[in-house]
């Protein structure tokens, strides 16, 4: 997988998690454990994106 494809894949997953967080936050009784898990995953992906070499 090329770096550009990997970055694109990670960015898409990051956006997907963002949507999941938004949906969970708008539930009548959001689950704090789910929100924490999603935030950690989102941060892990952001860190991975930032470690990718740039041109």
C-alpha positions as CSV (number, residue, x, y, z in Angstrom):
1,X,0.0,0.0,0.0
2,X,1.4,3.4,-0.9
3,X,1.9,6.1,1.6
4,X,-0.8,8.2,0.0
5,X,-3.3,5.3,0.1
6,X,-2.4,4.6,3.7
7,X,-2.9,8.3,4.6
8,X,-6.2,8.3,2.8
9,X,-7.4,5.2,4.5
10,X,-6.5,6.6,7.9
11,X,-8.1,9.9,7.2
12,X,-11.3,8.1,6.2
13,X,-11.3,6.0,9.4
14,X,-10.6,9.2,11.4
15,X,-13.7,10.8,9.8
16,X,-15.8,7.7,10.4
17,X,-14.9,7.7,14.1
18,X,-15.7,11.4,14.3
19,X,-19.2,10.5,12.9
20,X,-19.6,7.7,15.4
21,X,-18.6,10.0,18.3
22,X,-21.2,12.6,17.1
23,X,-23.9,9.9,17.0
24,X,-23.0,8.6,20.4
25,X,-23.0,12.1,21.9
26,X,-26.5,12.8,20.6
27,X,-28.0,9.6,22.0
28,X,-30.4,10.1,25.0
29,X,-27.9,8.4,27.3
30,X,-24.4,8.4,25.8
31,X,-22.1,5.6,27.0
32,X,-19.0,7.3,28.5
33,X,-17.0,4.0,27.9
34,X,-17.9,4.0,24.2
35,X,-17.0,7.7,23.9
36,X,-13.7,7.2,25.6
37,X,-12.9,4.2,23.4
38,X,-13.7,6.1,20.2
39,X,-11.7,9.2,21.3
40,X,-8.6,7.0,22.0
41,X,-8.9,5.3,18.6
42,X,-9.3,8.6,16.9
43,X,-6.2,10.0,18.7
44,X,-4.2,6.8,17.8
45,X,-5.1,7.3,14.1
46,X,-4.2,11.0,14.2
47,X,-0.8,10.1,15.7
48,X,-0.3,7.5,13.0
49,X,-1.1,10.0,10.3
50,X,1.3,12.5,11.8
51,X,4.1,9.9,11.8
52,X,3.7,9.2,8.1
53,X,6.6,10.6,6.1
54,X,5.8,13.6,4.0
55,X,7.1,14.3,0.5
